[in-house]
Amino acid sequence: MSEPNPYADGEYKWGPTQPPGTPPGTPSGAPGTPGVPQYDFPDPTLAEGQPGAAPGYGYPGQAPGYGYPQSGAPVPVGGGTPLVSIGDITVMNDSIITPSGTLPLRGAVWNATDMSRTEEKIPTHAIILAIVFFLFCLLGLLFLLMKEKTTTGFIQVTVTSGGRHHSTMVPATHPGAFQTVMGQISYARSISSM
């Protein structure tokens, strides 16, 4: 692996070309002309804090709205403590906080759609026990009376307020999950009508 590339003639020719002596990241013409990149990535050779340097992604000192929350950036939080949380929707005293922005609480319209299903089936171990005990005595058929309920799917919760709309999916983990979410929505409806 220490052999030189036999196909290289000594010059780097891959990628956008620039005249010699031009600093990296400086376009040599208008976009769309040969030798000018069609992308606008920050120059990785510039250290953060220097003029023309772009802040790193996910670390303090970067552009607001990306990565970790900034210490000096305003946080869009309503006053008080959260009253109820449904999926990624949090209801505060005077606002509804969602990942897509803050909505006013007063006059909010809440909807829920149950997209879950509960299946009842005979578990595999009950079938095996029924076969084994059927050979020894006829009481093995009683194992076929064993049932197992599994709930799968989601409950879709939507909120509309102030001309904005947000929807979230809450996983249904048990047969009573829809009633639980509807209780939370009823509470959210009651405080949004005040």
Buried (B, 14 or more C-beta within 10 A) or exposed (E): EEEEEEEEEEEEEEEEEBEEEEEEBEBBEEEEEEEBEEEEEBEEEBEEEEEEBBBEEEEEEBEEEEBEEBEEEEEEEBEEEEBBEBBBBBBBEEBBBBEEEBBBBEEBEBEBEBEBEBEEEBEEEBEEBBEEBBEEEEEBEEBBEBEEEEBEBBBBBBBBBBEBEBBBBBEBEEEEBBEBBBEBBEBBBEBBEE
